[in-house]
Amino acid sequence: MPENSSNSLSKLQQERLSNKKAKVEETRRELENDPLGMTQIFESPRAFGLTVGGSTMWGLALWLWLGSRSNPLVTPVANVLYDEKEEQWLKDRNLGYFADLPFSLIIILSAIFCLFGVVLDRAAYFLAEGDAAVSLQLAGVSVIGGAVWEVGRLAAKEKAPTREEYERDVMLYKEFDDFATKRLIVGKGSCHRSDVISAFRRYNPKYRVAESEQYPLADIEIERILRKWNRQYGSRSEMSSAGFFSGITVDGAADAFAPGR
């Protein structure tokens, strides 16, 4: 009896392995004869729909994972199709700035990434042993992951700035450096970030109102500049969890408009 059970189990394993090999070989032949899955239009509309959906989703996932409009293919393709001398946005791109893309280029890039999506979908289709639904599900998960990654890059400000944003950052840093030279004392005491932010707004009246229509400037932006300045020219200490910087203080004697004066 044990031998019969062992033989039956071995036979079952061999049958499963044989069926799996046959399925892989069938999928391989199918991809060789019809790599794009076009015959499915007539033979199985549902399978063709899954193939189209999977290819589209894989293309979108690749677009997001590579950085969407900042992905490394955008500028080389744009340089082939457009003249930098006639397109300011392309000139900005070549200088390292971010610039919005014309609609015509977006259409071309969409087609390119759809082709990449077809390749990825066919690869996933083969690895899934001919199951288009599995390829579509994997593509959907990849799209979600790519979207999360893209949001993270935006939140971390890893994207290249536009020319206007870069010039504004340079101007803000120069204005803060001028303020720091005249209002911050390095080498003694400590101060809270809010003290520096308030003093900077008093020093530059155009930034006095954070939500100003003409010169909007949020506290978090001033804090970012303060951190950068302090690492380069200040006490080189990091801000504490409570928001304090050690080794720098606001010169109250030079701030004629400080509270209590």
C-alpha positions in Angstrom: 0.0 0.0 0.0 2.7 2.6 0.8 4.4 1.8 -2.5 1.2 2.3 -4.4 0.7 5.7 -2.7 4.3 6.7 -3.4 3.9 5.7 -7.1 0.7 7.6 -7.4 2.2 10.7 -5.9 5.2 10.5 -8.2 3.0 9.9 -11.2 0.8 13.0 -10.2 3.9 15.1 -9.9 5.2 14.0 -13.3 1.8 14.8 -14.9 1.7 18.3 -13.3 5.3 18.9 -14.5 4.5 17.6 -18.0 1.3 19.8 -18.1 3.3 22.9 -17.0 6.0 22.3 -19.6 3.3 21.8 -22.3 1.6 25.1 -21.2 4.9 27.0 -21.3 5.7 25.6 -24.8 2.2 26.5 -26.0 2.6 30.0 -24.7 6.0 30.3 -26.4 4.7 29.2 -29.7 1.7 31.5 -29.4 4.1 34.5 -28.8 6.3 33.4 -31.7 3.3 33.2 -34.1 1.4 36.3 -32.7 3.7 38.4 -30.5 1.2 41.3 -30.2 -1.8 39.0 -29.6 -3.8 40.4 -32.6 -5.5 37.1 -33.4 -7.3 37.4 -30.1 -9.5 40.1 -31.6 -11.4 37.4 -33.4 -10.8 34.3 -31.3 -11.2 35.8 -27.8 -12.3 39.5 -27.5 -12.0 39.2 -23.7 -8.4 38.0 -23.9 -7.6 40.8 -26.4 -9.2 43.3 -24.0 -7.0 42.0 -21.2 -3.9 42.3 -23.4 -4.8 45.9 -24.4 -5.4 46.8 -20.8 -2.3 45.1 -19.6 -0.1 46.9 -22.2 -1.6 50.2 -21.4 -1.1 49.7 -17.7 2.5 48.5 -18.1 3.3 51.6 -20.2 1.7 53.9 -17.5 3.6 52.1 -14.8 6.9 52.5 -16.6 6.1 56.2 -17.2 5.5 56.8 -13.5 8.5 54.8 -12.3 10.9 56.7 -14.6 9.6 60.1 -13.4 6.7 60.9 -15.7 7.4 64.2 -17.5 10.9 64.2 -16.0 11.9 60.8 -17.2 15.3 60.4 -19.0 13.7 59.8 -22.4 11.8 63.1 -22.7 14.7 65.4 -23.5 16.6 63.2 -26.0 13.3 62.5 -27.9 12.5 66.2 -27.8 15.9 67.2 -29.2 15.3 64.8 -32.2 11.9 66.3 -33.0 12.2 70.0 -32.1 14.7 72.8 -32.6 16.1 74.3 -29.4 16.5 77.7 -31.0 12.8 77.9 -31.7 11.5 76.3 -28.5 12.2 78.0 -25.2 10.8 75.0 -23.2 13.4 72.7 -24.9 16.2 75.2 -24.2 15.2 75.2 -20.5 15.1 71.4 -20.5 18.6 71.2 -21.9 19.8 73.6 -19.2 18.4 71.3 -16.5 15.2 73.1 -15.7 11.8 71.6 -15.7 9.4 72.8 -18.5 5.9 71.8 -19.6 5.8 69.7 -22.7 3.7 70.5 -25.8 0.7 68.3 -26.4 2.2 66.9 -29.6 5.3 65.6 -27.7 3.0 64.1 -25.0 1.2 62.1 -27.7 4.5 60.9 -29.2 5.8 59.8 -25.8 2.5 58.1 -25.0 2.9 56.0 -28.1 6.5 55.2 -27.2 5.6 54.1 -23.7 2.6 52.1 -25.0 5.1 50.1 -27.2 7.2 49.5 -24.1 4.1 48.5 -22.3 3.4 45.8 -25.0 6.9 44.4 -24.5 6.4 44.2 -20.7 2.9 42.8 -21.1 4.1 40.0 -23.4 7.0 39.2 -21.0 4.6 39.0 -18.1 2.2 37.0 -20.2 4.9 34.4 -20.9 6.0 34.3 -17.2 2.4 33.8 -16.2 2.1 30.9 -18.6 -0.4 32.6 -20.9 -2.6 34.2 -18.3 -3.4 37.7 -19.5 -5.4 38.5 -16.3 -2.2 37.9 -14.2 -0.3 40.3 -16.4 -3.0 42.9 -16.0 -3.0 42.5 -12.2 0.7 42.9 -12.0 0.6 46.0 -14.1 -2.1 47.5 -11.9 0.1 46.9 -8.8 3.0 48.5 -10.6 1.0 51.5 -11.5 0.0 52.0 -7.9 3.7 51.6 -6.8 4.8 54.1 -9.5 2.2 56.6 -8.4 3.3 56.4 -4.8 6.9 56.8 -5.9 6.1 59.8 -8.0 4.2 61.5 -5.2 7.2 60.8 -2.9 9.5 62.5 -5.4 7.3 65.5 -5.6 7.0 65.8 -1.8 10.8 65.5 -1.4 11.3 68.1 -4.1 13.5 65.8 -6.2 12.0 67.2 -9.4 14.1 69.8 -11.3 12.6 73.3 -10.8 11.3 75.5 -13.6 13.4 78.5 -14.6 11.1 80.8 -12.7 11.3 78.6 -9.6 15.1 78.5 -9.7 15.4 82.3 -10.2 13.0 82.8 -7.3 15.0 80.5 -5.1 18.2 82.3 -5.9 16.6 85.7 -5.1 15.1 84.4 -1.8 18.5 83.0 -0.7 20.3 86.3 -1.5 17.6 88.2 0.4 17.9 85.8 3.4 21.7 86.0 3.3 21.5 89.8 3.4 19.1 89.5 6.4 21.3 87.0 8.1 24.4 89.2 7.8 22.6 92.1 9.5 20.3 90.3 11.9 21.7 87.0 13.0 24.6 86.5 15.4 26.6 83.3 15.0 28.4 81.6 17.8 26.3 82.1 20.9 22.9 81.3 22.3 20.1 79.7 20.5 16.8 80.7 18.9 13.6 79.1 17.7 12.8 78.9 14.0 9.8 81.1 14.5 12.0 83.9 15.9 14.1 83.9 12.7 11.0 83.6 10.4 9.3 86.6 12.2 12.5 88.6 12.0 13.0 87.9 8.3 9.4 89.0 7.6 10.0 92.2 9.5 13.2 92.8 7.6 11.5 92.2 4.2 8.1 93.9 4.4 7.0 92.5 1.1 7.0 89.0 2.8 5.3 90.2 5.9 2.0 88.5 4.9 2.6 84.8 4.1 -0.5 84.6 1.8 0.4 87.8 -0.1 -0.9 87.6 -3.7 2.2 89.4 -5.1 4.9 87.9 -2.9 3.6 84.6 -1.3 6.1 83.0 1.0 5.2 80.2 3.4 7.0 79.7 6.7 8.2 76.3 5.6 10.1 77.9 2.7 11.9 80.3 5.0 12.7 77.4 7.3 14.2 75.5 4.4 16.4 78.5 3.5 17.4 78.9 7.1 18.5 75.3 7.4 20.6 75.6 4.2 22.1 78.9 5.3 22.9 77.5 8.8 24.7 74.4 7.3 26.9 76.6 5.2 27.5 79.8 7.1 25.9 79.5 10.6 26.6 77.2 13.5 26.2 74.1 11.2 23.9 72.5 13.7 20.7 70.8 12.8 17.3 72.1 14.0 16.1 70.2 17.1 12.8 68.4 17.2 11.4 71.3 19.2 12.4 73.8 16.4 15.5 75.3 18.1 18.9 76.1 16.5 21.9 76.2 18.8 24.7 78.6 18.1 22.7 81.4 16.4 20.5 84.2 17.8 18.5 87.0 16.4 20.1 90.4 17.0 17.3 92.2 18.9 19.2 95.4 19.1 19.4 95.7 15.4 15.7 94.8 14.9 13.9 98.1 15.5 10.5 96.5 14.9 10.9 93.5 17.1 8.0 93.0 19.6 8.5 94.9 22.8 10.7 97.6 21.3 
